[in-house]
Amino acid sequence: MSGPAKADPGPADCSHGVQATRWVDADGVHIDVRGLAAPAPLVAILALVATIGDATAVIVHHERDPKILYPELAEIGWKAERIDAPPGEVRLKLTAVAAES
């Protein structure tokens, strides 16, 4: 046998060859940045958000609360909401803030 198959449906090159895993599910586009050294998680998340052109949510799988991410998101018109996650994981739902009229 050739060994276990890698479950890597959509790696995202987020600088210097570091990769985060991406996939699409019913609740949005997911990105798993667990295990990446700083600043790779921030870079990968912001790069993904920059590609979203509609109301699609981004679900972030992280191992800690990425406090530096929140002001960066606010600056580009996005917000983060912490959602339920298994123990040891921080999961965030990122959404674009609708322009107020």
C-alpha positions as CSV (number, residue, x, y, z in Angstrom):
1,M,0.0,0.0,0.0
2,S,1.1,3.5,-0.6
3,G,0.2,4.9,2.9
4,P,-2.6,7.1,4.1
5,A,-4.3,9.5,1.7
6,K,-3.8,13.2,2.6
7,A,-7.1,15.1,3.2
8,D,-6.0,18.4,1.6
9,P,-8.9,19.5,-0.6
10,G,-7.7,23.0,-1.0
11,P,-4.3,24.3,0.3
12,A,-3.9,28.0,0.3
13,D,-0.3,29.3,-0.2
14,C,-0.2,32.1,2.3
15,S,3.5,33.2,1.9
16,H,6.8,31.7,2.1
17,G,5.5,28.2,1.2
18,V,3.4,27.9,4.3
19,Q,-0.1,26.4,3.6
20,A,-3.5,26.5,5.3
21,T,-6.2,24.0,4.3
22,R,-9.4,25.3,2.7
23,W,-12.7,23.6,1.9
24,V,-16.3,24.6,1.1
25,D,-19.2,23.4,3.2
26,A,-22.8,24.4,3.5
27,D,-22.0,27.1,6.1
28,G,-19.2,28.8,4.1
29,V,-15.6,28.6,3.1
30,H,-13.5,27.0,5.8
31,I,-9.8,27.6,6.5
32,D,-7.8,25.6,9.0
33,V,-4.8,27.5,10.2
34,R,-4.0,25.4,13.3
35,G,-0.4,24.6,13.7
36,L,0.9,27.4,11.5
37,A,3.5,29.8,13.0
38,A,2.7,33.5,13.2
39,P,2.1,35.5,11.0
40,A,1.0,32.7,8.6
41,P,-2.6,32.3,10.1
42,L,-3.3,36.1,9.8
43,V,-1.9,36.2,6.3
44,A,-3.9,33.2,5.1
45,I,-7.1,34.4,6.6
46,L,-6.8,37.9,5.1
47,A,-5.8,36.5,1.7
48,L,-9.0,34.3,1.7
49,V,-11.3,37.1,2.8
50,A,-9.9,39.2,0.0
51,T,-11.1,36.6,-2.5
52,I,-14.7,36.6,-1.2
53,G,-16.8,38.8,-3.4
54,D,-20.3,38.1,-2.0
55,A,-22.0,37.3,1.3
56,T,-20.2,34.0,1.7
57,A,-19.1,33.4,5.3
58,V,-15.6,32.3,6.2
59,I,-15.2,29.8,9.0
60,V,-11.8,29.9,10.6
61,H,-10.4,26.9,12.6
62,H,-7.6,28.2,14.9
63,E,-5.9,27.0,18.1
64,R,-6.0,30.4,19.8
65,D,-8.0,33.6,19.8
66,P,-6.4,35.7,17.0
67,K,-6.8,39.1,18.6
68,I,-4.7,40.9,16.0
69,L,-7.1,39.7,13.3
70,Y,-10.1,41.7,14.6
71,P,-8.9,45.3,13.8
72,E,-7.6,44.1,10.4
73,L,-11.0,42.7,9.6
74,A,-12.8,45.9,10.7
75,E,-10.5,47.9,8.5
76,I,-11.7,46.0,5.4
77,G,-15.4,45.8,6.4
78,W,-15.6,42.4,8.0
79,K,-16.5,41.1,11.5
80,A,-15.8,38.0,13.4
81,E,-18.1,36.0,15.7
82,R,-16.9,33.1,17.9
83,I,-18.9,30.0,17.3
84,D,-19.1,26.6,18.9
85,A,-16.0,24.4,18.5
86,P,-14.5,21.2,19.9
87,P,-12.3,21.6,23.0
88,G,-8.9,23.0,22.1
89,E,-10.1,24.8,19.0
90,V,-11.2,28.4,18.5
91,R,-13.7,28.7,15.6
92,L,-14.7,32.0,14.1
93,K,-17.4,32.9,11.6
94,L,-16.2,35.9,9.5
95,T,-18.8,37.9,7.6
96,A,-18.8,41.1,5.5
97,V,-20.5,44.0,7.3
98,A,-23.3,45.3,5.1
99,A,-22.9,48.9,4.2
100,E,-25.4,51.1,6.1
101,S,-27.5,53.4,4.1
